[in-house]
Amino acid sequence: MPMKSDYFTLAPDINIYYELHFSPPPSNSSTKIIMIMGAYATLRNFDESVEYLFEHYPSSIEILTYDHRGIGYSKGPTLERQTTSLLARDAYQLVNHVWGNQSPVHVIGVSLGGMVAQELAVMLIPEQRLLSLYLGVTTRGSYIRPFSLLPKWFFSRIILPYFSMKSDNEKMLRSIAPYIFNEIEQEEMEELIKKYLTDCDKWFIFQDIDGCAQHNVAFNSHYLTDQHIQQIKNAQIPVTVQISMQDKLLPARKQQELADSLNAKILVLERAGHTFNRENRLKMYESILRHIQSATN
């Protein structure tokens, strides 16, 4: 599976790191997919799903993954207040840089990345460039969102240091395990923690408190308006929403609300939390594959 990695300069002080996986040779007729990661996490968390799609997709395919501005390998300040709309504009410019400003794309997003994907969809629809939308473990946000009024420093100086972040990566992983790794058997959870701790900064940004604070700001300020909901529905493109029934971060009812509002197909994982075991990861990969194939047939 050939892969190109590079930086895209958004601004003189902001460079977005991205990886483009493709079936040789890349062509205008290839199926093009952008995958958008969630909070506190890097593009490395998509590696397994990218590999699955390349193994099973029957024709030429290109998959674009990247690190959000200011985190992971993406360079740049985290001073500007981040919103899902801002992060979606980053993704939109990256798509145009990689594939040009006319190429239609499939958009996949998970968790916070699913919120960014919603906003990106709204940007692509007027140009008739959105082929499909797949949203995993995410919501439309809330109309009433009091935390959206909090400044970044409130998260970086108070909430995260005193209530969330831990002094080292293992303590951090084990502290979030009941909320992230619930519904994963102890043995498999230990395997995951061991894998992540081998090079944790490659997978997560736990020690980047400003980056984590910005993701909290973006998450807490997101809301997909009724107007934008209708815009996505009017586009009449395939939409799938994956719902985790045991998610302790984003309640299943909020995920279902998103699916209902978009008249989306759904994949319900009954025994899944915010992070999946092997069995549920495979179910999601299979669902993404079916979704992309149905949208291209």
Secondary structure in CASP SS format (residue, H / E / C, confidence):
PFRMAT SS
TARGET T0000
AUTHOR 0000-0000-0000
METHOD secondary structure of the structure
MODEL  1
M C 1.00
P C 1.00
M E 1.00
K E 1.00
S E 1.00
D E 1.00
Y E 1.00
F E 1.00
T E 1.00
L E 1.00
A E 1.00
P C 1.00
D C 1.00
I E 1.00
N E 1.00
I E 1.00
Y E 1.00
Y E 1.00
E E 1.00
L E 1.00
H E 1.00
F E 1.00
S C 1.00
P C 1.00
P C 1.00
P C 1.00
S C 1.00
N C 1.00
S C 1.00
S C 1.00
T E 1.00
K E 1.00
I E 1.00
I E 1.00
M E 1.00
I E 1.00
M C 1.00
G C 1.00
A C 1.00
Y C 1.00
A E 1.00
T C 1.00
L H 1.00
R H 1.00
N H 1.00
F H 1.00
D H 1.00
E H 1.00
S H 1.00
V H 1.00
E H 1.00
Y H 1.00
L H 1.00
F H 1.00
E H 1.00
H H 1.00
Y C 1.00
P C 1.00
S C 1.00
S C 1.00
I E 1.00
E E 1.00
I E 1.00
L E 1.00
T E 1.00
Y E 1.00
D C 1.00
H C 1.00
R C 1.00
G C 1.00
I C 1.00
G C 1.00
Y C 1.00
S C 1.00
K E 1.00
G C 1.00
P C 1.00
T C 1.00
L C 1.00
E C 1.00
R C 1.00
Q C 1.00
T C 1.00
T H 1.00
S H 1.00
L H 1.00
L H 1.00
A H 1.00
R H 1.00
D H 1.00
A H 1.00
Y H 1.00
Q H 1.00
L H 1.00
V H 1.00
N H 1.00
H H 1.00
V H 1.00
W H 1.00
G C 1.00
N C 1.00
Q C 1.00
S C 1.00
P C 1.00
V E 1.00
H E 1.00
V E 1.00
I E 1.00
G E 1.00
V E 1.00
S C 1.00
L H 1.00
G H 1.00
G H 1.00
M H 1.00
V H 1.00
A H 1.00
Q H 1.00
E H 1.00
L H 1.00
A H 1.00
V H 1.00
M H 1.00
L H 1.00
I H 1.00
P H 1.00
E H 1.00
Q C 1.00
R C 1.00
L E 1.00
L E 1.00
S E 1.00
L E 1.00
Y E 1.00
L E 1.00
G E 1.00
V C 1.00
T C 1.00
T C 1.00
R C 1.00
G E 1.00
S C 1.00
Y C 1.00
I C 1.00
R C 1.00
P H 1.00
F H 1.00
S H 1.00
L H 1.00
L C 1.00
P C 1.00
K H 1.00
W H 1.00
F H 1.00
F H 1.00
S H 1.00
R H 1.00
I H 1.00
I H 1.00
L H 1.00
P H 1.00
Y H 1.00
F H 1.00
S H 1.00
M C 1.00
K C 1.00
S C 1.00
D C 1.00
N H 1.00
E H 1.00
K H 1.00
M H 1.00
L H 1.00
R H 1.00
S H 1.00
I H 1.00
A H 1.00
P H 1.00
Y H 1.00
I H 1.00
F C 1.00
N C 1.00
E C 1.00
I C 1.00
E C 1.00
Q H 1.00
E H 1.00
E H 1.00
M H 1.00
E H 1.00
E H 1.00
L H 1.00
I H 1.00
K H 1.00
K H 1.00
Y H 1.00
L H 1.00
T H 1.00
D C 1.00
C H 1.00
D H 1.00
K H 1.00
W H 1.00
F E 1.00
I C 1.00
F C 1.00
Q C 1.00
D C 1.00
I H 1.00
D H 1.00
G H 1.00
C H 1.00
A H 1.00
Q H 1.00
H H 1.00
N H 1.00
V H 1.00
A H 1.00
F H 1.00
N H 1.00
S H 1.00
H C 1.00
Y E 1.00
L C 1.00
T C 1.00
D H 1.00
Q H 1.00
H H 1.00
I H 1.00
Q H 1.00
Q H 1.00
I H 1.00
K H 1.00
N H 1.00
A H 1.00
Q C 1.00
I C 1.00
P C 1.00
V E 1.00
T E 1.00
V E 1.00
Q E 1.00
I E 1.00
S E 1.00
M C 1.00
Q C 1.00
D C 1.00
K C 1.00
L C 1.00
L C 1.00
P C 1.00
A H 1.00
R H 1.00
K H 1.00
Q H 1.00
Q H 1.00
E H 1.00
L H 1.00
A H 1.00
D H 1.00
S H 1.00
L H 1.00
N C 1.00
A C 1.00
K E 1.00
I E 1.00
L E 1.00
V E 1.00
L E 1.00
E C 1.00
R C 1.00
A C 1.00
G C 1.00
H C 1.00
T C 1.00
F C 1.00
N C 1.00
R H 1.00
E H 1.00
N H 1.00
R H 1.00
L H 1.00
K H 1.00
M H 1.00
Y H 1.00
E H 1.00
S H 1.00
I H 1.00
L H 1.00
R H 1.00
H H 1.00
I H 1.00
Q H 1.00
S H 1.00
A H 1.00
T H 1.00
N C 1.00
END
